[in-house]
């Protein structure tokens, strides 16, 4: 069974170099192991980094990805490498967030997907970016993301 799941995957189970950019990153998917069930998958990336496109300074975010799979699930190692590929990528917070959401939607065609990108402040103001594909499916438990708003030292 494991061999059948791994067939076609190019990164799982072997050393893989960090992609130089999100465009070069290879996101991989596997068949949903239980397509008849409606369930939520959550990935949390508390140490996401990218670069400001104007200053080149690092930006940091806590990203939470929730999706209800249809026919596919994302292979987690490829997702980790994809998210890490943003570390040398210059883009505004909104562009990074939407690039991640659109790439996953294009790969998976999920029943539902939402992203919460909780960016740490630069210039004294945090920017949080939220997006979802539409109304969440009925009868799926979708817990709140529970990322507290930035409070500084207060």
Protein Blocks (a to p, Z undefined) as FASTA:
>chain_A
ZZmmmgopakgopacdddfbfklpccdddddfblmbccddddddfkbccddfklopacdd
ddddddddfkbccdfklmmmmmmmmmmcccdfklmmmmmmmmmmmmnopabdcddddddd
ehhiacdddddfbdcdehiacddfkiacdebjZZ
